[in-house]
Every structure is written in C-alpha cells, then in structure tokens.
Amino acid sequence: MTVPWLQPQSAYIHVPFCAHHCGYCDFAIAVKQVHMIDLYLDALAAELAKLDEPQPVNTIFIGGGTPTLLSPSQLDRLLQTIVHWLPFNDSSAWQRTTNNEQRTIGEFSIEANPGTLNADKVAVLADHGVNRVSLGAQSFHPHLLQALERDHAPADVPRAVDCVRKRVGSISLDLIFGIPGQTLPDWETDVALALTLEPDHISTYGLTYEKGTPLWKNWQRGQVIPVPEEAELAMYAHAIDALTAAGFEHYEISNFARPGRRCHHNEVYWANHAYHGFGMGAARYVGGRRELNTRDLKGYIRKALSGEPTTFQSEQLAGEERARETIAQNLRRAEGINRQEFHQQTGFALVDLAGAAIRRHVELGLLQEDEQRVLLTRTGKYVADTVITELL
C-alpha cells in the first residue's frame, strides 16, 4: 500500500526563465537567459532520468519562473520528457472531454504569465494533457502592475483566459492585495473583474516583502510605503465575502475554488505528504527527507549533465519535527487538522504536542476544536501565521 506522506504521488517541475525580474519575487529564476533554455531542458531530462524508470503520479505542477516563456517547440520537448518519466496513475481521477471523448487522467497544471500565451502554446499544452492553467493576473490596474513591476497589461488577462478556455478545462487566477498604493476600492474592482472571467479557481495573496528583493530594498530605503495592516485586513475580508458569495469554497487560507476544482497538487503540500521536485531550485520531500536543488542556473546544468547530485541542501526530519511541520501545513486548510489522520501520519497525538496552545487559542477565538479536528476560525485566518508560529 502506498504511504502518501513517504512515497511521492505528485511532482513539481521548475522552469526558472523570466523575461525580467518582478520587484517582489524571491523565487529561483533566470532573467534574460533564454539562450540557455535548450541546455536547461537537456539538464532537466538528465535529472529525471535518474529515476531509472517512470514514476506514476496523480498530479504534476510546472511552475517558475515563467514556463510559458518557452517557445511551442521547447514546451513540446519539455512536456514529452515529463510525461515519459512521470506518467499518471491509472487511478488518477480527473475528467476531461476532448473531441467528445472522455478519459480519466491526473491533474496536470502549469503556471503562465498572461502576456506569454498564444494559441500555438496552448495547443501544445493541451495536446500533452495539461488540464489546468494558473494565470498570474495579480491586478487589473496598470498602476498596480507597475508597482509590482509586472510586464503584462490588464487586457492580456481576458485574452489569455479566452485562449486557454478553448483547449484547457480548468483556469485559475492569481491576485495580489496589499500592493503599495492599492486602495480597498482598487481591490474590490480586481476581485469583481476576476469573477467576470468565470475562472474555476482564484488565489489571493497578501504581498510580502521578502528580504533581499528590490521591493524589500526600496521599502528599507523609505521609497515604498506598505499598505496599512487594517486596510490589508479589509482587503482579505472582502475577498472571503465576495468569493464565497459567488459560490467559491474557501478551502485554504489564500485559495478559493468552485466545487470540485480545488488544486489537488497544492493539497499535497498542505497535507504534508511526499512529492518529487525537479529543476533548478526545486524542492522535494521524499521518505521524510527534504532536499533543495541548487538555485544557480549554470551550476544546476553542469551538475545534472555530469551526473552529479543537483541537491545543495538536505535534511532528514526527526519524527516530532515532521509532526509539528504537519500541524503548520494542516492548519492552512479549511478542514484543519484531523486528529485521527494526524496520529496515523505522525505517530503523535495532537493533544500531546500542542494541547495547551490549542486550548489557549480556542479561548482567544482563533481556533475551534471538537473530538475530530482543530481548525482556524475566521478571525484566526486573519492572523494565521502568528497562530501557527505559536503552536510550533
């Protein structure tokens, strides 16, 4: 029997290339390096080949970077490699209709910048079984896109949605709130415009000032003024109200889905289950060991092509550490922590690890509990990071 928290049933593939570096981004990316894409695909194929034999999975997520910066032929090559080494389990449950023929395949997602999509690229994605596209819309206001240093225009989003919808069955939109200069009416408009596009899934992320990014440096210099906490909280509250009223399920702190349209790949992370990770800067979690690939493009390519390990950081988590990490991940979900599943997965009783802290936060109105589970209240979701940190 497969043990999902030890044996990966999901895979993340990292494509680091970007046309330019957005000011708030601290992901492992390679800017203005498109001449390296083909060599990178060679390296990625070499890393995947270390599996020795294809590893069936239930979900695949291609992220970046900007995977759709690749040309149609490069996307075709990337996807051929992925589907060879990571075929979908026969039991994967996702229904898709193509040419009036229904078949069962896994969840196959890719991130996309709205300005990089066209019919040719979408055709390649669909032909290889990609059935979910996550579009980085972020905002529909030019001045806010400029503040984020995004390189697409608001009009690119509906154009991309229309292009994707002709061939791919599920569309997700990412939105950011708390952008410098953003007002609550700005955010209300962004949410409303996103809903008019009728996506299957919407993610709403509060802007974070990651140390070392251009945005963080400008904030340290006093050149950027963050949105006040009260205003940011009002934006988050509006997202919850507007999206749930529109029929979306608020299934994770930042994520909303129409019924049956959750991102199953991300649910693997929140369950703290195992997953594969391939590519520059990619993380993996296998057999209780967390590993991170090098974030240096040339270093990754050299190591992968020479057969050297691409990992630069590795840690085998002790049992209690894994259990506490599971608390942090599980609490992000609407259903919270299932006591029985937690004990089965970690070997620890939740009450033994965090009983006193849970009771204290229940009294504060930030958590609610019963015999089956512990979960954040709505107020608790507003300060989720603080609650999770204190529970740890």
Summary of the structure (lengths in Angstrom):
residues: 392
radius of gyration: 20.9
end to end distance: 30.9
largest distance: 57.9
contacts: 1262
relative contact order: 0.12
helix: 42%
strand: 23%
